[in-house]
Amino acid sequence: MIKNIIFDFGGVLLNLDPELTFSELSEVTGIPMTGENIPAQIFKVMLGYEKGEINTETFLWHLQKESTKLTPQPDKLIKAWNAMLRGWNPERFEFLLELRKNYKVFLLSNTNELHIDWVIRDLNKNHAITDFETRFFDRTFYSHNMQMRKPELSIYNTVIEETGINASETLFIDDNIDNVSAAISAGWKATYHDPKTEIIDQLPKYLKSI
């Protein structure tokens, strides 16, 4: 029996279009890149930022340093970095509240300080939500705060250790198949979510298939 549901963030609950960020970063920095083709040095910096190994100022400095154009201003880099964040289906907020009546609900995301700052501002400004993490979840886990990221097995084990939940009673939903496979290796039930579909509609199917 599933007692706990752990959601990925972008591509599951938050609408995401990563190619917009890579397109805008290419324009701002002069470095051609796509989600499938990120220069090794840029990719290393992005991973370090996602794991909290470098702070926002250092992240932006590295992007400036790698740029082939005249040094881009931080505000332009931030705008490009956040371009992938495409907002919400507001119905998902009530959906999460309803789930909490019957399940423990968690969030596990590979993310970073700039993206979470954007989320907080957007929720406040456009949805009048100031308590997102506590209203909709029993606990939230962000890679940059944990100094680890999916699909590293350590992040799944840490979630279990810190929450005390039973891995075999836990359903994890992610839009990255590698993250799903790693969760299964950690003893979780897990399923891939196609970000082109609506999680509200798909969750009953996921639960039924477990």
ZIMOFEN-V586789 format. One record per pair of residues at least 6 apart in sequence whose ideal C-beta (glycine too) atoms are under 6 Angstrom apart, sorted by the first residue. I is the first residue (numbers start at 1). J is the second residue. D is the distance in Angstrom with one decimal. If there is no record, write none. Layout:
i->I j->J d->D
i->I j->J d->D
This chain:
i->2 j->171 d->4.8
i->2 j->210 d->6.0
i->3 j->169 d->4.3
i->4 j->104 d->4.5
i->4 j->165 d->4.7
i->4 j->169 d->5.9
i->4 j->170 d->4.2
i->5 j->103 d->5.0
i->5 j->105 d->5.4
i->5 j->171 d->5.1
i->6 j->106 d->4.4
i->6 j->108 d->5.2
i->6 j->172 d->4.6
i->7 j->13 d->5.5
i->7 j->107 d->5.5
i->7 j->173 d->5.5
i->8 j->174 d->4.0
i->9 j->107 d->5.9
i->9 j->109 d->3.7
i->10 j->16 d->3.9
i->11 j->175 d->3.5
i->11 j->195 d->3.9
i->12 j->173 d->5.8
i->12 j->175 d->5.7
i->12 j->193 d->5.3
i->12 j->199 d->5.6
i->13 j->92 d->5.8
i->15 j->86 d->3.9
i->15 j->87 d->5.6
i->16 j->84 d->5.6
i->17 j->84 d->5.5
i->17 j->86 d->5.4
i->18 j->35 d->5.0
i->18 j->84 d->4.7
i->19 j->35 d->5.7
i->20 j->83 d->4.3
i->20 j->84 d->5.3
i->21 j->83 d->4.7
i->21 j->84 d->4.0
i->22 j->33 d->4.9
i->22 j->34 d->5.1
i->22 j->35 d->5.6
i->24 j->80 d->3.6
i->24 j->83 d->4.7
i->25 j->80 d->4.7
i->26 j->32 d->5.4
i->26 j->33 d->5.4
i->28 j->72 d->4.7
i->28 j->76 d->5.1
i->28 j->80 d->4.9
i->29 j->67 d->4.0
i->30 j->67 d->5.8
i->30 j->68 d->3.8
i->30 j->69 d->3.8
i->41 j->66 d->6.0
i->42 j->66 d->6.0
i->45 j->62 d->4.4
i->48 j->54 d->4.8
i->49 j->59 d->4.3
i->49 j->112 d->5.1
i->50 j->110 d->5.5
i->50 j->112 d->5.3
i->50 j->143 d->5.3
i->50 j->149 d->5.6
i->51 j->143 d->6.0
i->51 j->147 d->5.6
i->51 j->149 d->5.3
i->52 j->144 d->3.8
i->52 j->147 d->5.0
i->56 j->113 d->5.1
i->56 j->114 d->5.8
i->60 j->74 d->5.0
i->60 j->77 d->5.3
i->63 j->77 d->5.3
i->64 j->71 d->5.1
i->81 j->114 d->5.7
i->82 j->118 d->4.9
i->85 j->118 d->5.5
i->95 j->200 d->5.0
i->96 j->136 d->4.2
i->99 j->105 d->5.2
i->104 j->138 d->4.7
i->105 j->137 d->5.3
i->105 j->138 d->5.8
i->106 j->137 d->5.8
i->106 j->138 d->5.9
i->106 j->139 d->5.3
i->107 j->137 d->5.1
i->107 j->140 d->4.3
i->108 j->141 d->4.7
i->109 j->142 d->5.6
i->110 j->143 d->4.5
i->110 j->149 d->4.7
i->110 j->150 d->5.4
i->111 j->142 d->5.1
i->111 j->143 d->6.0
i->112 j->144 d->4.9
i->113 j->144 d->6.0
i->123 j->129 d->4.1
i->123 j->132 d->5.2
i->124 j->130 d->5.6
i->133 j->140 d->4.7
i->139 j->163 d->5.9
i->141 j->159 d->5.7
i->143 j->149 d->4.0
i->148 j->154 d->5.0
i->148 j->155 d->4.5
i->150 j->179 d->4.2
i->151 j->178 d->4.7
i->151 j->179 d->4.9
i->151 j->182 d->3.5
i->153 j->186 d->5.7
i->156 j->183 d->5.6
i->156 j->186 d->3.7
i->160 j->167 d->5.4
i->167 j->187 d->3.8
i->167 j->188 d->5.2
i->170 j->188 d->5.0
i->171 j->189 d->4.8
i->172 j->183 d->4.4
i->172 j->188 d->4.9
i->172 j->190 d->4.1
i->173 j->191 d->5.8
i->173 j->193 d->5.1
i->174 j->180 d->5.2
i->175 j->193 d->5.1
i->175 j->195 d->4.7
i->177 j->192 d->5.3
i->180 j->190 d->4.6
i->180 j->192 d->5.0
i->183 j->190 d->3.9
i->184 j->190 d->5.0
i->189 j->210 d->4.9
i->191 j->206 d->4.8
